[in-house]
Amino acid sequence: MSGRVKKVAVSVEHVRGWGRKVCEGIASFARGCPDWTLAMFEDGVPDKRELSRYDGFIWCVDNAWTAKKLVATGRPVIDLVSDGKYPGTTCVGANHIACGQLAARHFITHRMTNFAFCGWEGLRFSMAREDAFVRTLKHNRYVCQVYRSPKRTMKDYVESSVQRERLVLPPDEEAIRKWLKALPKPAGVFCANDLRAWQVNEICRRGGIDVPRQVAILGADNDSVPCLFSNPTLSSVDTDTFGTGYRAAETLHTLLSDVRRPTNAEPVLIKPTGVESRNSTAVYPVDPPWLATALGHIRSNVAKGLTASDVAEVAGRSYVAVEKAFKQKLGTTIQKEIMASRLEVAQHCLLATHRPLAEIAKLSGFRSVQYLCLCFQKQFGCSPLAYRQSARE
């Protein structure tokens, strides 16, 4: 198809939040393809004659009928939501397993011991994130409480409101409130997406449950509207929705260039770039309280080049007393905790941004690029740039 304009049809469910970032990624790739033109469809699948005008499709394929109509054109179809469920389509989407694993590690890092999951029964992405979250906790010898909604009230709601990402309280509000009140506390609650996290936070606020001291809430997809229009602001797993859109367009470009393209290619799964920590998980449920203060200070001041003595001063105890508490209560040392926090920030910057190493070293509290590279190599077995390149490949 080289030598002429390629027309690409895009349909991303209700272009806001998650969908908006995906579209931005698609458009970013398309800007580097002067022979591409994009068309947006928001109201279902057009008729056969209209579909025949396009060379390829990037679509939220949410049912077999849609998949059949698109595949029947003989043009490549990139599916953004169904994990390769429909024959003839190529899946490019979030890695839900990695998302659930990262959520579990985030809470474990915050020294949580009580865990819960609140999602959407019957939705594939929610079930996959739940399974990965529960399995990761089980591997670390923790138990997870899972919310199960009363099905008779949820079917129509899921179809009308969840997929439209409307920030309204759900019909199972009262059931969630009772479930939250019964959880052992403090609890870390991972929600399948940011809409569910927003709802759980609102239900906690109305029910007098303190967030994050009693219930720490973590969402997924890092959608700025529910995350920032919430009090407190919501932490979220960044599933790299921009990267999903970019890779979807890139994959379509490859298929358009390959006359012998496979009919059922392997899914392309985009790893999350990390957790965007905000106020809803800004808690460390450890005793004594001054130890929690010390942990919070480390996480909040990584870029300032903290020393172990600085942490002891904030805790209001002697260095010896604080170091002893870290070893006895947390199984680590002050300096190791500082280093773990620095490397976590460096990892996130490498995956989620294109910042140069000098800037990443400064943001993560390393005194030089050389020291960042030395510590990173020791911890992960590769250089920071090799880590970034490997993750993107």
KOLSEMAR-213136 format. One record per residue (C-alpha): chain; residue number from 1; x, y, z. Coordinates in nm, 4 decimals. Example, Ala and Ser with C-alpha at 12.3 -4.5 7.8 and 13.67 -1.06 7.14 Angstrom:
2
node chain: A n: 1 east: 1.2300 north: -0.4500 up: 0.7800
node chain: A n: 2 east: 1.3670 north: -0.1060 up: 0.7140
***
This chain:
393
node chain: A n: 1 east: 0.0000 north: 0.0000 up: 0.0000
node chain: A n: 2 east: 0.2997 north: 0.2292 up: -0.0219
node chain: A n: 3 east: 0.2740 north: 0.5327 up: -0.2444
node chain: A n: 4 east: -0.0778 north: 0.6352 up: -0.1484
node chain: A n: 5 east: -0.2593 north: 0.7717 up: 0.1533
node chain: A n: 6 east: -0.3541 north: 0.5102 up: 0.4130
node chain: A n: 7 east: -0.6866 north: 0.5731 up: 0.5829
node chain: A n: 8 east: -0.7064 north: 0.4457 up: 0.9408
node chain: A n: 9 east: -1.0352 north: 0.4204 up: 1.1302
node chain: A n: 10 east: -1.0158 north: 0.4591 up: 1.5087
node chain: A n: 11 east: -1.2864 north: 0.3803 up: 1.7637
node chain: A n: 12 east: -1.1939 north: 0.4175 up: 2.1303
node chain: A n: 13 east: -1.4795 north: 0.3887 up: 2.3789
node chain: A n: 14 east: -1.6041 north: 0.7316 up: 2.4854
node chain: A n: 15 east: -1.2956 north: 0.9436 up: 2.4198
node chain: A n: 16 east: -1.2141 north: 1.0688 up: 2.7663
node chain: A n: 17 east: -0.9848 north: 0.9518 up: 3.0417
node chain: A n: 18 east: -0.8318 north: 0.6200 up: 2.9368
node chain: A n: 19 east: -0.9534 north: 0.6612 up: 2.5799
node chain: A n: 20 east: -0.8139 north: 1.0125 up: 2.5431
node chain: A n: 21 east: -0.4624 north: 0.9012 up: 2.6333
node chain: A n: 22 east: -0.4850 north: 0.6095 up: 2.3903
node chain: A n: 23 east: -0.5909 north: 0.8485 up: 2.1134
node chain: A n: 24 east: -0.3005 north: 1.0793 up: 2.1956
node chain: A n: 25 east: -0.0625 north: 0.7847 up: 2.1527
node chain: A n: 26 east: -0.2196 north: 0.6897 up: 1.8187
node chain: A n: 27 east: -0.1981 north: 1.0480 up: 1.6953
node chain: A n: 28 east: 0.1637 north: 1.0783 up: 1.8110
node chain: A n: 29 east: 0.2666 north: 0.7829 up: 1.5938
node chain: A n: 30 east: 0.0537 north: 0.9022 up: 1.3020
node chain: A n: 31 east: 0.2331 north: 1.2395 up: 1.2992
node chain: A n: 32 east: 0.5452 north: 1.0525 up: 1.1890
node chain: A n: 33 east: 0.3556 north: 0.8902 up: 0.8994
node chain: A n: 34 east: 0.2843 north: 1.1559 up: 0.6344
node chain: A n: 35 east: 0.0812 north: 0.9027 up: 0.4331
node chain: A n: 36 east: -0.1670 north: 0.8390 up: 0.7181
node chain: A n: 37 east: -0.5031 north: 1.0005 up: 0.7758
node chain: A n: 38 east: -0.7089 north: 0.9263 up: 1.0877
node chain: A n: 39 east: -1.0862 north: 0.9121 up: 1.1249
node chain: A n: 40 east: -1.2661 north: 0.8798 up: 1.4590
node chain: A n: 41 east: -1.5832 north: 0.6738 up: 1.5082
node chain: A n: 42 east: -1.7762 north: 0.7022 up: 1.8355
node chain: A n: 43 east: -2.1239 north: 0.5724 up: 1.7459
node chain: A n: 44 east: -2.0945 north: 0.2030 up: 1.6719
node chain: A n: 45 east: -1.9712 north: 0.0255 up: 1.3605
node chain: A n: 46 east: -2.0470 north: 0.1924 up: 1.0244
node chain: A n: 47 east: -2.1953 north: -0.0019 up: 0.7321
node chain: A n: 48 east: -1.9973 north: -0.2238 up: 0.4962
node chain: A n: 49 east: -1.9622 north: 0.0447 up: 0.2310
node chain: A n: 50 east: -1.8162 north: 0.2948 up: 0.4793
node chain: A n: 51 east: -1.5794 north: 0.0358 up: 0.6262
node chain: A n: 52 east: -1.4436 north: -0.0468 up: 0.2791
node chain: A n: 53 east: -1.2957 north: 0.3021 up: 0.2553
node chain: A n: 54 east: -1.0364 north: 0.2289 up: 0.5248
node chain: A n: 55 east: -0.7070 north: 0.0412 up: 0.5082
node chain: A n: 56 east: -0.6923 north: -0.0562 up: 0.8732
node chain: A n: 57 east: -0.8749 north: -0.0346 up: 1.2057
node chain: A n: 58 east: -0.7783 north: 0.0444 up: 1.5665
node chain: A n: 59 east: -1.0887 north: -0.0471 up: 1.7642
node chain: A n: 60 east: -1.2289 north: -0.1355 up: 2.1052
node chain: A n: 61 east: -1.3672 north: -0.4703 up: 1.9904
node chain: A n: 62 east: -1.6114 north: -0.5513 up: 2.2699
node chain: A n: 63 east: -1.8277 north: -0.8185 up: 2.1037
node chain: A n: 64 east: -1.8153 north: -1.0921 up: 1.8404
node chain: A n: 65 east: -2.0492 north: -0.9057 up: 1.6022
node chain: A n: 66 east: -1.8156 north: -0.6053 up: 1.5840
node chain: A n: 67 east: -1.5129 north: -0.8295 up: 1.5351
node chain: A n: 68 east: -1.6857 north: -1.0177 up: 1.2526
node chain: A n: 69 east: -1.7804 north: -0.6994 up: 1.0648
node chain: A n: 70 east: -1.4304 north: -0.5524 up: 1.0879
node chain: A n: 71 east: -1.2454 north: -0.8750 up: 1.0039
node chain: A n: 72 east: -1.4749 north: -0.9329 up: 0.7034
node chain: A n: 73 east: -1.3194 north: -0.6295 up: 0.5318
node chain: A n: 74 east: -0.9946 north: -0.8209 up: 0.4943
node chain: A n: 75 east: -0.8053 north: -0.5266 up: 0.6457
node chain: A n: 76 east: -0.5913 north: -0.5530 up: 0.9623
node chain: A n: 77 east: -0.7807 north: -0.4965 up: 1.2869
node chain: A n: 78 east: -0.6048 north: -0.3864 up: 1.6075
node chain: A n: 79 east: -0.8148 north: -0.4736 up: 1.9130
node chain: A n: 80 east: -0.7558 north: -0.2592 up: 2.2239
node chain: A n: 81 east: -0.9717 north: -0.4324 up: 2.4839
node chain: A n: 82 east: -1.0416 north: -0.8029 up: 2.4333
node chain: A n: 83 east: -0.6969 north: -0.9590 up: 2.4816
node chain: A n: 84 east: -0.7014 north: -1.1414 up: 2.1476
node chain: A n: 85 east: -1.0363 north: -1.3059 up: 2.2162
node chain: A n: 86 east: -1.1685 north: -1.2655 up: 1.8597
node chain: A n: 87 east: -1.0060 north: -1.4487 up: 1.5644
node chain: A n: 88 east: -0.8641 north: -1.2310 up: 1.2900
node chain: A n: 89 east: -0.7797 north: -0.9409 up: 1.5216
node chain: A n: 90 east: -0.4442 north: -0.8411 up: 1.6701
node chain: A n: 91 east: -0.4517 north: -0.7434 up: 2.0363
node chain: A n: 92 east: -0.2540 north: -0.4466 up: 2.1676
node chain: A n: 93 east: -0.3453 north: -0.3687 up: 2.5270
node chain: A n: 94 east: -0.2449 north: -0.3259 up: 2.8884
node chain: A n: 95 east: -0.0628 north: -0.6054 up: 3.0656
node chain: A n: 96 east: -0.3230 north: -0.6706 up: 3.3346
node chain: A n: 97 east: -0.1095 north: -0.9340 up: 3.5068
node chain: A n: 98 east: 0.1792 north: -0.6915 up: 3.5532
node chain: A n: 99 east: -0.0711 north: -0.4285 up: 3.6731
node chain: A n: 100 east: -0.2031 north: -0.6523 up: 3.9510
node chain: A n: 101 east: 0.1469 north: -0.7605 up: 4.0525
node chain: A n: 102 east: 0.2662 north: -0.3999 up: 4.0737
node chain: A n: 103 east: -0.0343 north: -0.3027 up: 4.2880
node chain: A n: 104 east: 0.0438 north: -0.5814 up: 4.5353
node chain: A n: 105 east: 0.4090 north: -0.4801 up: 4.5574
node chain: A n: 106 east: 0.3099 north: -0.1174 up: 4.6174
node chain: A n: 107 east: 0.1044 north: -0.2086 up: 4.9231
node chain: A n: 108 east: 0.3672 north: -0.4530 up: 5.0508
node chain: A n: 109 east: 0.6304 north: -0.1803 up: 5.0200
node chain: A n: 110 east: 0.4040 north: 0.0395 up: 5.2338
node chain: A n: 111 east: 0.4075 north: -0.2353 up: 5.5014
node chain: A n: 112 east: 0.0380 north: -0.3148 up: 5.4685
node chain: A n: 113 east: -0.0740 north: -0.6516 up: 5.6112
node chain: A n: 114 east: -0.4488 north: -0.6415 up: 5.5278
node chain: A n: 115 east: -0.5476 north: -0.6412 up: 5.1607
node chain: A n: 116 east: -0.8660 north: -0.6218 up: 4.9550
node chain: A n: 117 east: -0.9765 north: -0.5960 up: 4.5916
node chain: A n: 118 east: -1.2829 north: -0.4190 up: 4.4505
node chain: A n: 119 east: -1.3572 north: -0.4554 up: 4.0807
node chain: A n: 120 east: -1.6191 north: -0.5366 up: 3.8191
node chain: A n: 121 east: -1.7381 north: -0.8951 up: 3.7916
node chain: A n: 122 east: -1.7613 north: -1.0163 up: 3.4345
node chain: A n: 123 east: -1.5213 north: -0.7596 up: 3.2860
node chain: A n: 124 east: -1.2079 north: -0.9304 up: 3.1555
node chain: A n: 125 east: -0.9571 north: -0.6633 up: 3.2555
node chain: A n: 126 east: -1.0928 north: -0.6537 up: 3.6113
node chain: A n: 127 east: -1.0819 north: -1.0301 up: 3.6531
node chain: A n: 128 east: -0.7241 north: -1.0473 up: 3.5240
node chain: A n: 129 east: -0.6038 north: -0.7685 up: 3.7553
node chain: A n: 130 east: -0.7808 north: -0.9308 up: 4.0504
node chain: A n: 131 east: -0.6229 north: -1.2691 up: 3.9832
node chain: A n: 132 east: -0.2701 north: -1.1252 up: 3.9567
node chain: A n: 133 east: -0.3154 north: -0.9149 up: 4.2715
node chain: A n: 134 east: -0.4460 north: -1.2089 up: 4.4769
node chain: A n: 135 east: -0.1798 north: -1.4492 up: 4.3471
node chain: A n: 136 east: 0.1057 north: -1.2093 up: 4.4194
node chain: A n: 137 east: -0.0175 north: -1.1557 up: 4.7744
node chain: A n: 138 east: -0.0598 north: -1.5299 up: 4.8239
node chain: A n: 139 east: 0.2972 north: -1.5839 up: 4.7038
node chain: A n: 140 east: 0.4060 north: -1.3429 up: 4.9787
node chain: A n: 141 east: 0.1856 north: -1.5276 up: 5.2341
node chain: A n: 142 east: -0.0900 north: -1.2689 up: 5.2541
node chain: A n: 143 east: -0.4672 north: -1.3152 up: 5.2204
node chain: A n: 144 east: -0.6874 north: -1.0848 up: 5.0106
node chain: A n: 145 east: -1.0551 north: -1.0055 up: 5.0710
node chain: A n: 146 east: -1.2419 north: -0.9755 up: 4.7368
node chain: A n: 147 east: -1.5655 north: -0.7795 up: 4.6980
node chain: A n: 148 east: -1.8426 north: -0.9588 up: 4.5069
node chain: A n: 149 east: -2.1257 north: -0.7350 up: 4.3891
node chain: A n: 150 east: -2.4925 north: -0.8424 up: 4.3949
node chain: A n: 151 east: -2.5297 north: -0.9405 up: 4.0286
node chain: A n: 152 east: -2.8979 north: -0.8533 up: 3.9948
node chain: A n: 153 east: -2.8183 north: -0.4829 up: 4.0393
node chain: A n: 154 east: -2.5052 north: -0.4573 up: 3.8280
node chain: A n: 155 east: -2.5581 north: -0.5886 up: 3.4730
node chain: A n: 156 east: -2.7346 north: -0.2841 up: 3.3287
node chain: A n: 157 east: -2.5119 north: -0.0484 up: 3.5267
node chain: A n: 158 east: -2.1898 north: -0.1994 up: 3.3882
node chain: A n: 159 east: -2.3189 north: -0.1590 up: 3.0345
node chain: A n: 160 east: -2.4472 north: 0.1979 up: 3.0805
node chain: A n: 161 east: -2.2037 north: 0.3623 up: 3.3217
node chain: A n: 162 east: -1.8818 north: 0.1674 up: 3.3720
node chain: A n: 163 east: -1.7928 north: 0.1584 up: 3.0051
node chain: A n: 164 east: -1.8800 north: 0.5293 up: 2.9783
node chain: A n: 165 east: -1.6599 north: 0.6089 up: 3.2799
node chain: A n: 166 east: -1.9258 north: 0.8218 up: 3.4500
node chain: A n: 167 east: -1.8227 north: 0.9520 up: 3.7914
node chain: A n: 168 east: -2.1372 north: 0.8542 up: 3.9769
node chain: A n: 169 east: -2.1947 north: 0.6290 up: 4.2745
node chain: A n: 170 east: -2.2889 north: 0.2708 up: 4.1794
node chain: A n: 171 east: -2.6116 north: 0.0831 up: 4.2613
node chain: A n: 172 east: -2.4124 north: -0.1455 up: 4.4925
node chain: A n: 173 east: -2.3032 north: 0.1513 up: 4.7060
node chain: A n: 174 east: -2.4556 north: 0.0143 up: 5.0257
node chain: A n: 175 east: -2.3061 north: -0.3317 up: 4.9721
node chain: A n: 176 east: -1.9605 north: -0.1777 up: 4.9255
node chain: A n: 177 east: -2.0031 north: 0.0355 up: 5.2378
node chain: A n: 178 east: -2.0838 north: -0.2724 up: 5.4499
node chain: A n: 179 east: -1.7909 north: -0.4619 up: 5.2971
node chain: A n: 180 east: -1.5488 north: -0.1749 up: 5.3665
node chain: A n: 181 east: -1.6629 north: -0.1382 up: 5.7274
node chain: A n: 182 east: -1.6118 north: -0.5119 up: 5.7862
node chain: A n: 183 east: -1.2543 north: -0.5173 up: 5.6516
node chain: A n: 184 east: -0.9722 north: -0.5624 up: 5.9063
node chain: A n: 185 east: -0.7922 north: -0.2300 up: 5.9283
node chain: A n: 186 east: -0.5769 north: -0.0640 up: 5.8219
node chain: A n: 187 east: -0.6397 north: -0.2175 up: 5.4785
node chain: A n: 188 east: -0.4951 north: -0.1625 up: 5.1332
node chain: A n: 189 east: -0.7732 north: -0.1760 up: 4.8728
node chain: A n: 190 east: -0.6756 north: -0.2198 up: 4.5072
node chain: A n: 191 east: -0.9511 north: -0.1218 up: 4.2639
node chain: A n: 192 east: -0.9766 north: -0.2541 up: 3.9089
node chain: A n: 193 east: -0.9664 north: 0.0946 up: 3.7602
node chain: A n: 194 east: -0.9755 north: 0.4589 up: 3.8641
node chain: A n: 195 east: -1.3540 north: 0.4833 up: 3.8339
node chain: A n: 196 east: -1.3954 north: 0.2088 up: 4.0942
node chain: A n: 197 east: -1.1287 north: 0.3736 up: 4.3113
node chain: A n: 198 east: -1.3173 north: 0.7052 up: 4.2923
node chain: A n: 199 east: -1.6382 north: 0.5295 up: 4.3977
node chain: A n: 200 east: -1.4708 north: 0.3480 up: 4.6888
node chain: A n: 201 east: -1.3173 north: 0.6752 up: 4.8071
node chain: A n: 202 east: -1.6547 north: 0.8544 up: 4.7930
node chain: A n: 203 east: -1.8229 north: 0.5715 up: 4.9836
node chain: A n: 204 east: -1.5500 north: 0.5880 up: 5.2495
node chain: A n: 205 east: -1.5901 north: 0.9652 up: 5.2783
node chain: A n: 206 east: -1.9684 north: 0.9416 up: 5.3203
node chain: A n: 207 east: -1.9377 north: 0.6485 up: 5.5599
node chain: A n: 208 east: -1.6832 north: 0.8109 up: 5.7905
node chain: A n: 209 east: -1.3969 north: 0.5773 up: 5.6939
node chain: A n: 210 east: -1.0616 north: 0.7560 up: 5.7007
node chain: A n: 211 east: -0.8585 north: 0.7425 up: 5.3778
node chain: A n: 212 east: -0.5726 north: 0.6560 up: 5.3904
node chain: A n: 213 east: -0.5345 north: 0.5785 up: 5.7634
node chain: A n: 214 east: -0.8069 north: 0.3133 up: 5.7786
node chain: A n: 215 east: -0.8381 north: 0.2296 up: 5.4088
node chain: A n: 216 east: -0.5615 north: 0.3048 up: 5.1590
node chain: A n: 217 east: -0.6959 north: 0.3118 up: 4.8017
node chain: A n: 218 east: -0.5074 north: 0.2347 up: 4.4796
node chain: A n: 219 east: -0.6644 north: 0.2569 up: 4.1341
node chain: A n: 220 east: -0.5349 north: 0.1706 up: 3.7882
node chain: A n: 221 east: -0.4889 north: 0.3472 up: 3.4507
node chain: A n: 222 east: -0.3851 north: 0.6822 up: 3.6065
node chain: A n: 223 east: -0.6815 north: 0.8733 up: 3.4645
node chain: A n: 224 east: -0.6291 north: 1.2316 up: 3.5808
node chain: A n: 225 east: -1.0006 north: 1.3185 up: 3.6178
node chain: A n: 226 east: -1.1056 north: 1.0652 up: 3.8857
node chain: A n: 227 east: -0.7579 north: 1.0659 up: 4.0433
node chain: A n: 228 east: -0.7284 north: 1.4427 up: 4.0865
node chain: A n: 229 east: -1.0982 north: 1.5259 up: 4.1323
node chain: A n: 230 east: -1.1003 north: 1.3227 up: 4.4507
node chain: A n: 231 east: -1.0257 north: 1.4073 up: 4.8111
node chain: A n: 232 east: -0.7738 north: 1.2764 up: 4.8921
node chain: A n: 233 east: -0.6166 north: 1.2469 up: 4.5492
node chain: A n: 234 east: -0.5940 north: 0.8871 up: 4.4295
node chain: A n: 235 east: -0.2802 north: 0.6824 up: 4.3759
node chain: A n: 236 east: -0.2939 north: 0.4755 up: 4.0581
node chain: A n: 237 east: -0.1005 north: 0.2154 up: 3.8598
node chain: A n: 238 east: 0.0087 north: 0.3879 up: 3.5385
node chain: A n: 239 east: -0.0744 north: 0.1282 up: 3.2718
node chain: A n: 240 east: 0.0866 north: 0.3443 up: 3.0000
node chain: A n: 241 east: -0.2280 north: 0.4143 up: 2.8023
node chain: A n: 242 east: -0.0381 north: 0.6605 up: 2.5809
node chain: A n: 243 east: 0.2104 north: 0.3837 up: 2.5038
node chain: A n: 244 east: -0.0776 north: 0.1470 up: 2.4283
node chain: A n: 245 east: -0.2100 north: 0.3859 up: 2.1634
node chain: A n: 246 east: 0.1348 north: 0.4415 up: 2.0173
node chain: A n: 247 east: 0.2097 north: 0.0675 up: 1.9949
node chain: A n: 248 east: -0.1354 north: 0.0010 up: 1.8474
node chain: A n: 249 east: -0.0622 north: 0.2429 up: 1.5629
node chain: A n: 250 east: 0.2915 north: 0.1090 up: 1.5250
node chain: A n: 251 east: 0.1615 north: -0.2489 up: 1.5048
node chain: A n: 252 east: -0.0983 north: -0.1495 up: 1.2455
node chain: A n: 253 east: 0.1741 north: 0.0212 up: 1.0420
node chain: A n: 254 east: 0.3743 north: -0.3034 up: 1.0411
node chain: A n: 255 east: 0.0708 north: -0.5069 up: 0.9333
node chain: A n: 256 east: -0.0128 north: -0.2623 up: 0.6545
node chain: A n: 257 east: 0.3422 north: -0.2991 up: 0.5232
node chain: A n: 258 east: 0.3371 north: -0.6800 up: 0.5287
node chain: A n: 259 east: 0.1432 north: -0.8401 up: 0.2441
node chain: A n: 260 east: 0.1853 north: -1.1804 up: 0.4142
node chain: A n: 261 east: 0.0636 north: -1.0592 up: 0.7510
node chain: A n: 262 east: -0.0521 north: -1.3284 up: 0.9974
node chain: A n: 263 east: -0.4241 north: -1.3579 up: 1.0608
node chain: A n: 264 east: -0.3784 north: -1.4205 up: 1.4347
node chain: A n: 265 east: -0.0667 north: -1.2456 up: 1.5631
node chain: A n: 266 east: 0.0556 north: -1.2762 up: 1.9207
node chain: A n: 267 east: -0.0911 north: -1.0129 up: 2.1569
node chain: A n: 268 east: 0.1224 north: -0.7068 up: 2.2265
node chain: A n: 269 east: 0.0960 north: -0.6384 up: 2.6004
node chain: A n: 270 east: 0.2109 north: -0.3018 up: 2.7346
node chain: A n: 271 east: 0.3708 north: -0.3098 up: 3.0788
node chain: A n: 272 east: 0.2737 north: -0.0495 up: 3.3397
node chain: A n: 273 east: 0.5339 north: 0.2199 up: 3.4017
node chain: A n: 274 east: 0.4888 north: 0.2246 up: 3.7799
node chain: A n: 275 east: 0.2591 north: 0.3610 up: 4.0490
node chain: A n: 276 east: 0.1740 north: 0.7310 up: 4.0570
node chain: A n: 277 east: 0.1685 north: 0.7790 up: 4.4336
node chain: A n: 278 east: -0.0763 north: 1.0344 up: 4.5690
node chain: A n: 279 east: -0.2452 north: 1.0962 up: 4.9030
node chain: A n: 280 east: -0.4770 north: 0.7925 up: 4.9062
node chain: A n: 281 east: -0.1860 north: 0.5561 up: 4.9829
node chain: A n: 282 east: 0.0326 north: 0.7994 up: 5.1806
node chain: A n: 283 east: 0.0341 north: 0.5835 up: 5.4921
node chain: A n: 284 east: 0.2679 north: 0.3372 up: 5.6624
node chain: A n: 285 east: 0.0780 north: 0.1301 up: 5.9241
node chain: A n: 286 east: 0.3699 north: 0.0421 up: 6.1479
node chain: A n: 287 east: 0.4391 north: 0.0950 up: 6.5183
node chain: A n: 288 east: 0.5654 north: 0.3034 up: 6.6803
node chain: A n: 289 east: 0.4162 north: 0.6073 up: 6.5003
node chain: A n: 290 east: 0.7536 north: 0.7793 up: 6.4717
node chain: A n: 291 east: 0.8743 north: 0.4870 up: 6.2589
node chain: A n: 292 east: 0.5871 north: 0.5477 up: 6.0158
node chain: A n: 293 east: 0.6876 north: 0.9150 up: 6.0104
node chain: A n: 294 east: 1.0436 north: 0.8147 up: 5.9205
node chain: A n: 295 east: 0.9248 north: 0.5929 up: 5.6329
node chain: A n: 296 east: 0.6966 north: 0.8643 up: 5.4979
node chain: A n: 297 east: 0.9801 north: 1.1171 up: 5.5142
node chain: A n: 298 east: 1.2061 north: 0.8912 up: 5.3082
node chain: A n: 299 east: 0.9422 north: 0.8452 up: 5.0366
node chain: A n: 300 east: 0.8555 north: 1.2149 up: 5.0239
node chain: A n: 301 east: 1.2124 north: 1.3456 up: 5.0132
node chain: A n: 302 east: 1.4006 north: 1.1027 up: 4.7906
node chain: A n: 303 east: 1.5248 north: 1.3796 up: 4.5596
node chain: A n: 304 east: 1.6881 north: 1.5699 up: 4.8460
node chain: A n: 305 east: 1.9782 north: 1.3322 up: 4.8935
node chain: A n: 306 east: 1.8723 north: 1.2080 up: 5.2371
node chain: A n: 307 east: 2.1134 north: 1.0536 up: 5.4844
node chain: A n: 308 east: 2.0369 north: 0.8082 up: 5.7635
node chain: A n: 309 east: 2.1093 north: 1.0862 up: 6.0161
node chain: A n: 310 east: 1.8452 north: 1.3083 up: 5.8499
node chain: A n: 311 east: 1.5849 north: 1.0351 up: 5.8951
node chain: A n: 312 east: 1.6757 north: 0.9826 up: 6.2610
node chain: A n: 313 east: 1.6431 north: 1.3572 up: 6.3224
node chain: A n: 314 east: 1.2923 north: 1.3648 up: 6.1696
node chain: A n: 315 east: 1.1925 north: 1.0648 up: 6.3832
node chain: A n: 316 east: 1.3038 north: 1.2546 up: 6.6929
node chain: A n: 317 east: 1.5144 north: 0.9628 up: 6.8149
node chain: A n: 318 east: 1.8817 north: 0.8777 up: 6.8269
node chain: A n: 319 east: 2.0381 north: 0.7230 up: 6.5203
node chain: A n: 320 east: 2.1006 north: 0.3998 up: 6.7138
node chain: A n: 321 east: 1.7342 north: 0.3751 up: 6.8240
node chain: A n: 322 east: 1.5993 north: 0.4380 up: 6.4726
node chain: A n: 323 east: 1.8413 north: 0.1948 up: 6.3093
node chain: A n: 324 east: 1.7460 north: -0.0709 up: 6.5654
node chain: A n: 325 east: 1.3736 north: -0.0192 up: 6.4921
node chain: A n: 326 east: 1.4299 north: -0.0477 up: 6.1177
node chain: A n: 327 east: 1.6096 north: -0.3799 up: 6.1661
node chain: A n: 328 east: 1.3649 north: -0.5262 up: 6.4174
node chain: A n: 329 east: 1.0351 north: -0.3997 up: 6.2741
node chain: A n: 330 east: 1.1109 north: -0.3789 up: 5.9007
node chain: A n: 331 east: 1.3977 north: -0.6205 up: 5.8470
node chain: A n: 332 east: 1.6153 north: -0.3589 up: 5.6791
node chain: A n: 333 east: 1.8347 north: -0.0583 up: 5.7557
node chain: A n: 334 east: 1.7730 north: 0.3131 up: 5.7102
node chain: A n: 335 east: 2.0262 north: 0.3340 up: 5.4285
node chain: A n: 336 east: 1.8835 north: 0.0312 up: 5.2459
node chain: A n: 337 east: 1.5331 north: 0.1820 up: 5.2661
node chain: A n: 338 east: 1.6633 north: 0.5118 up: 5.1242
node chain: A n: 339 east: 1.8366 north: 0.3259 up: 4.8410
node chain: A n: 340 east: 1.5247 north: 0.1188 up: 4.7627
node chain: A n: 341 east: 1.3200 north: 0.4391 up: 4.7367
node chain: A n: 342 east: 1.5782 north: 0.6015 up: 4.5104
node chain: A n: 343 east: 1.5874 north: 0.3046 up: 4.2763
node chain: A n: 344 east: 1.2066 north: 0.2893 up: 4.2668
node chain: A n: 345 east: 1.1895 north: 0.6526 up: 4.1543
node chain: A n: 346 east: 1.4661 north: 0.5926 up: 3.8980
node chain: A n: 347 east: 1.2795 north: 0.2901 up: 3.7583
node chain: A n: 348 east: 0.9589 north: 0.4892 up: 3.7195
node chain: A n: 349 east: 1.1392 north: 0.7758 up: 3.5430
node chain: A n: 350 east: 1.3116 north: 0.5353 up: 3.3040
node chain: A n: 351 east: 0.9837 north: 0.3688 up: 3.2071
node chain: A n: 352 east: 0.7392 north: 0.6597 up: 3.2135
node chain: A n: 353 east: 0.9525 north: 0.9429 up: 3.0748
node chain: A n: 354 east: 1.2221 north: 1.0226 up: 2.8202
node chain: A n: 355 east: 1.4268 north: 1.2201 up: 3.0719
node chain: A n: 356 east: 1.8078 north: 1.2006 up: 3.0357
node chain: A n: 357 east: 2.0062 north: 1.0128 up: 3.2990
node chain: A n: 358 east: 2.1446 north: 1.3313 up: 3.4533
node chain: A n: 359 east: 1.7923 north: 1.4517 up: 3.5285
node chain: A n: 360 east: 1.6822 north: 1.1094 up: 3.6559
node chain: A n: 361 east: 1.9821 north: 1.0936 up: 3.8895
node chain: A n: 362 east: 1.8857 north: 1.4315 up: 4.0339
node chain: A n: 363 east: 1.5168 north: 1.3410 up: 4.0741
node chain: A n: 364 east: 1.5981 north: 1.0132 up: 4.2512
node chain: A n: 365 east: 1.8567 north: 1.1583 up: 4.4888
node chain: A n: 366 east: 2.1784 north: 1.0156 up: 4.3405
node chain: A n: 367 east: 2.4790 north: 1.2459 up: 4.3609
node chain: A n: 368 east: 2.5921 north: 1.1634 up: 4.0063
node chain: A n: 369 east: 2.4975 north: 0.9683 up: 3.6950
node chain: A n: 370 east: 2.7895 north: 0.7364 up: 3.7611
node chain: A n: 371 east: 2.6621 north: 0.6493 up: 4.1090
node chain: A n: 372 east: 2.3099 north: 0.5902 up: 3.9724
node chain: A n: 373 east: 2.4491 north: 0.3512 up: 3.7101
node chain: A n: 374 east: 2.6618 north: 0.1682 up: 3.9670
node chain: A n: 375 east: 2.3717 north: 0.1148 up: 4.2094
node chain: A n: 376 east: 2.1285 north: 0.0256 up: 3.9306
node chain: A n: 377 east: 2.3676 north: -0.2311 up: 3.7818
node chain: A n: 378 east: 2.4208 north: -0.3878 up: 4.1238
node chain: A n: 379 east: 2.0461 north: -0.4167 up: 4.1935
node chain: A n: 380 east: 1.9076 north: -0.5114 up: 3.8508
node chain: A n: 381 east: 2.2048 north: -0.6577 up: 3.6643
node chain: A n: 382 east: 2.1945 north: -0.4049 up: 3.3811
node chain: A n: 383 east: 2.2524 north: -0.0369 up: 3.3157
node chain: A n: 384 east: 1.9639 north: 0.2143 up: 3.3409
node chain: A n: 385 east: 1.9599 north: 0.2707 up: 2.9635
node chain: A n: 386 east: 1.9630 north: -0.1036 up: 2.8919
node chain: A n: 387 east: 1.6715 north: -0.1420 up: 3.1358
node chain: A n: 388 east: 1.4758 north: 0.1331 up: 2.9568
node chain: A n: 389 east: 1.5449 north: -0.0147 up: 2.6135
node chain: A n: 390 east: 1.4594 north: -0.3697 up: 2.7206
node chain: A n: 391 east: 1.1297 north: -0.2621 up: 2.8778
node chain: A n: 392 east: 1.0238 north: -0.0752 up: 2.5641
node chain: A n: 393 east: 1.1113 north: -0.3644 up: 2.3377
***
